[in-house]
Amino acid sequence: MAFRSEAAIIAGLMVCAAQAGTPVPLRHRHLRGGAAGVLTVTEDGIRFDEPGKHRDHSRRWSFAEIQQLTIAEETLRILTYEDEAVKFGRDRRFVFDELPEGLATELYPLFSKRLDQRFVAALAADAGKPSWTIAAKLLRGARGSQGEIAVSAGCVVYRTASPEESRTWRIGDIDAVSSSGPFDLTITTFEDAGRDFHFQLKRALAEREYESLWRAVNRSKGLEIVSHE
């Protein structure tokens, strides 16, 4: 028990350090294995330092230089505009894992503030009291994940125990919502230049619930919604 308490204290100190712009230890995932390094997050951008024989992996990015940033409870992915020569000019992606417990949740507000639709929150953030919730299965190929959708005034949260399947979408991160029936909901996002999240609902979606979400998404795009009531 003492060991667990000490680990929790250390993790907490790491989180505070990250918020203050002090380096936080994590691992840079390589093609084979990985190597330890330190990450520093500030209001201006992100810096990663990897010592040793792979010191050329060290990087510094302003937020404007990040094409897409995805953060989950244990991983951070940064898609850059840097060409990867061995992959015929494909944009280079840096993947970091072994994040300290709680770090992703603590960094969510900063990334949400500094990044627009380039930010992917693969976690269930605290969005306050939801307007409505619904149990759902996220369909993905031959398998999916079980969870719950919670819709609040400013965002939509999908919470699941499946690793990296949770999402928090600000309303502006959603390109469109659609439904083919009361037990179906599709949320189209800007993730990976356009991605559909197709949900099988475990209760009928009320018309007022769908309409409120549809209106919020379209208002975020500056569309004028005319009511016929």
N, C-alpha and C positions, 0 to 999 in steps of 0.2 A: 504493500500500500504506500509506503514511503517513497518507493521508486516512482510510482505513478504520480504522486503529488509533485515530486521534483520535476518529472517530465512535463507536467501541466504548467508549472511555473516557468520552465525554460521556454516552452512553446509560447506562453504569454509574453515573455520578454522579447521573443523574436518578432511577434506581431507588432508590439510597440516600436521596436527598432525599425521595422519596415515603414511604419507610418512616419517616423522621424527622418527617413532617408538614410538609415544606417544599414550596411550590408546584412543580408539574411542568407544563411547557407541553404543550398538545394543542389540538385543534380542536373546536369545538362545531358540529355539522352543522345547518344551517338548511334550511328548505324549498327554498331556492335557494342553493347554495353553503354557506359556513360562515364562521366567524370564530375567530381565535386567542384562547385564554384560558389560565388556569392552574387546575389541579386540586390540591386538598390533601386527603389522606386521613389520618385519625387514628383512634385507638381509639374515638372517640365518634361519628364520622360523616364526611361528605364535604362539601367546600365547592368551588364553582366560581365563579371570577371572570372575567367577560368585560368588558373595557374598551371604550371607544368608544361609538358610537351604540346598541349593543345591550347596554349595561350592565344593562338591566332583565332580561336573561337570567341574571344572576348568581343563584346559589342556595346555600343551606346546608341539608343534610338530616342529621338524626340517623338512625341505622340503623332506628329504629322507624318513620320516616316514608317508608321506601322500600317500595313494593309488590312490586317485583321488580328485581333487579340482575343483568345479564348481562354477563360479561366474556369477550372473545376476545383473540387475540394483538394485534389492531390496533384494536379497538373496545370501548367501554364504553357500555352502555345502562341507563338508570335509569328505571323506570316509577314514577311518583309517584301520589299520591292527589289531585293538583291537577286541577281541571276545565279542559278546553280549550274555551273558549267557541265558537270557530269550528268545532268538531267536535261540537257538540251535547252538551257535557258529558263527552265521552270523556276518560279519564284521560290526563294529559300524559306524554309520553315524551321524555327528553333523550338524545340520541345524541352521543357523543364519539368522534372517530377520531384517527388519526395518533399513537397511543400510542407512546412510546419502546420500543425493542426490549427484551424481557425484563420489562417492567413488569407485564404481566398475570400472569405466573408468580410474580413476587415478591409481588403483592398477594393472590394466591389464599389463602394461609394466614390472613390477616387477615379477608377476606370470609367464608371458611369458618367462622371462629370466631364472627364477629359476626352472621351471618345464618343463618336456618334454611332452610326449603324455598323461601324467596324468592330464594335465590341460585342462579343458573344459570352453571355453569362451562363455557363453550364453548371449552374447551381441554383438552389431555391433560396432566394434572398427574402428577407423579412419585408413584406410590402404593406404591413399594417392589416387592419381588419378588411377582409374581402367583401365585395358586394354579393358575390355568389361563388359557390364551389360545386364541383362535379367530379365524381370518380370516373376514371378513364383508363383505357389501354392505348399506349402509343404504338401504332403499327409500324414495323420496320422490317421489310422483307418477310422471311419465314418466321420471324420471332418479333417480340415487342417487349415493352415494359409496362408494369402496372403502377398507377399512381393517381394523383388528384390534380385537377386544374383549379386554380383560384384566381378570380378576376377582381382587381381593385380599380380605383379611379385612374391610376397612372401606369399600371402594368399587368401582365398576365404571368402567372407562375405555374410551372408544371413541376410537381414534387414527386420523386420516385426514389426507391432504394437502389435502383440499378446505377452502377458507376457511370458518371459523365452523361447520363441521360436527362437529368434535371435541367430546367431552363428558367430564366427570368427574362421576359421580354418587356422592355419599355414599350408603350403603345406606339411610339415612333419607329421601333424596330420591326413592326409588323407591316408587311406589304399589303396583305389582304386576309380576310376570313371568309370561309364559305361553308355551306352545309348542304348535303343531299337529302337530309332527313333529320328527325328529332334525335337519333342516336349516332349522329355523325358530325364531326367538326374538323375542319382543316385550317390550320394557321400557316400562311405563307410568309416566310421571313426573308431578310436580306443576308442571312448566314450563307457563306460559301457562294456568294453571287446569286442567291435564290434557292431556298429549300422549303419544301412542304413538310409539315408535321401533321400527320393524319391520325386523328383520335377516334377510337370506338368508345362511345359513351355508355355508362352503366345505368343511366336513367335518361328519361326524355329531357332534352334541352328545351326549356321554356322559350316561347317566342320573344318575350320581353328581355330575356337574358341574351339571346343571340343578337337582337336588335340593338341593345345598349352597347355591346361590344363592337358590332359593325359600325355604328355611328361614331364611336370613339376613334376607331382606326381611320375612318374617312375624314373626320374632323382634323386629325393630326396632319393630314395632307393638304389642309386648307380648303377642302371641299365644303360647299354650303349644303347643309342637309335641310330639305324642305319637309315640314311635317304636314300631313293631311288630316290630322286630328281636329 
